[in-house]
Amino acid sequence: MTSYIHGYVPEEQERLLEQAGLLGPLIYPRIDFDGCKNILEIGSGVGAQTQVLLSLFPEIEITCVDAEPRQIEKAKNNLQSYESRLSFHVQDARNLDLANKFDGAFLCWVLEHIPNSQLVLEKLNEHLEPGAKVWITEVFNSSFYFQPPLEGLSNYYDKYNNFHRSLKGDPDVGAKLGNMLSQAGFKEIELFKGGFHLSQHDSESLKKITTYWKGLMKSGAAAMLEVGWITKEEVDAMEKDIETIASDENAIFSYQFVQANARI
Ligand SMILES: C[S@@+](CC[C@H](N)C(=O)[O-])C[C@H]1O[C@@H](n2cnc3c(N)ncnc32)[C@H](O)[C@@H]1O
């Protein structure tokens, strides 16, 4: 598979579990698989979202697909107690090739990492039964806004997103979901914005989310440092700036992801 900005070290696999827990209240309120039996999850990673889906929808079985064997191994471990409701496949989602069809599909934080991700939606289409429900949640990194203005964070964020693009990923893929789904033949497409707009009026959430954001940003550091895309000093400056925001009396910390719902 192509290079992956977050890498597959154990700390990153753990971060995905924490992320699913922290952002769950923002992601799941709309997700609806009622009436579905067989869900396909593409880019299932270590099973962090899979676990949430299995507990929210006790009737469903999930087929997990990820391109990275280490993620699938970890997911099998993490999800042992749900074994009878799961199957796993190591596949590149652009060449998805499964024997059965599904009445639902779930994708979260994955299309951003896949070059030519339109191919994933086309392959997905072929693997769905008529009327199947699809839920996709993806990044829209250009929506990030913060105050006070801080050079270390701005610089790191630009480099992070440009590094992502250099790997042929798309840090704004969420913004494009409507067009992508439509071009892949999906119908009844609805788009929703989710995310956070925080300031000191809710200092607890500000602290929690800025701490999470620091971890998210740092998860790209090893790959960028390895190829000399960024220096250790730039990583330190980003971390210091995020801590400054958390304690600034005029702090603003705002980000929107995009969630799409469609049928085939
Ligand atoms: C940021 S993780 C998200 C994992 C999970 N959806 C979650 O929210 O915890 C992205 C996942 O996409 C997988 N991935 C990257 N490229 C892929 C591809 N071409 N086909 C299938 N999975 C891919 C990675 O291995 C990784 O596990």
The ligand as an ORCA input file, in Angstrom:
! r2SCAN-3c Opt
* xyz 0 1
  C      -7.018      6.932     10.209
  S      -7.231      5.197     10.088
  C      -8.956      5.101     10.490
  C      -9.339      3.758     10.996
  C     -10.793      3.658     11.466
  N     -11.733      3.946     10.408
  C     -11.035      4.563     12.644
  O     -11.723      5.578     12.489
  O     -10.496      4.264     13.719
  C      -7.246      4.880      8.327
  C      -7.178      3.398      7.961
  O      -7.313      3.272      6.538
  C      -6.490      2.211      6.115
  N      -6.219      2.356      4.672
  C      -5.357      3.206      4.063
  N      -5.381      3.028      2.744
  C      -6.260      2.020      2.485
  C      -6.717      1.383      1.315
  N      -6.254      1.727      0.101
  N      -7.646      0.404      1.419
  C      -8.126      0.040      2.651
  N      -7.721      0.617      3.800
  C      -6.808      1.596      3.723
  C      -5.251      2.343      6.984
  O      -4.494      1.140      7.014
  C      -5.862      2.709      8.319
  O      -6.120      1.575      9.100
*
